Amino acid sequence: MLILGIGMVVVCLLAIAVMTDVTSAFLQRRQLMSVADAAALAGAQGMDIDAYYAQGASIGTRLSPAQVAAAARGHALAHGGVTGLSVDSVVSDGVTVRVTLSAPLRLPFFDGVRDEIVRVTSTARLDYRPSS
């Protein structure tokens, strides 16, 4: 009976460790999604200011790809708070902003079990739709 009790405790502890690691991975992905969303929003604020003041928020007002990339990268790296965060890509065609971020997955219990580094990736897209 004692052996069965010890086995049950080991199984329960293993289940708790697995659930903790799964929850940690989920929360890291959510945090990365929040940073990507914020970076896409910061990038969308990189519009052509001269055209905006001349025409207002209209079809003629486009996003400046250089300003979008600089704003999105700067925001992600400055406000990310994620260890090992890398900005994989910032793409803008003048109407949309797409930001892709990645960071290494850190697990509380089974982090040392893996040989390769697993990365969590998140992509955010924002469409700039001015009023006509």
Secondary structure, 3 states (H helix, E strand, C coil): CHHHHHHHHHHHHHHHHHHHHHHHHHHHHHHHHHHHHHHHHHHHCCECHHHHHHHCCCCCCCECHHHHHHHHHHHHHHHCCCCCCEEEEEEECCCEEEEEEEEECCCCCCHHHCCCCCEEEEEEEEECCCCC
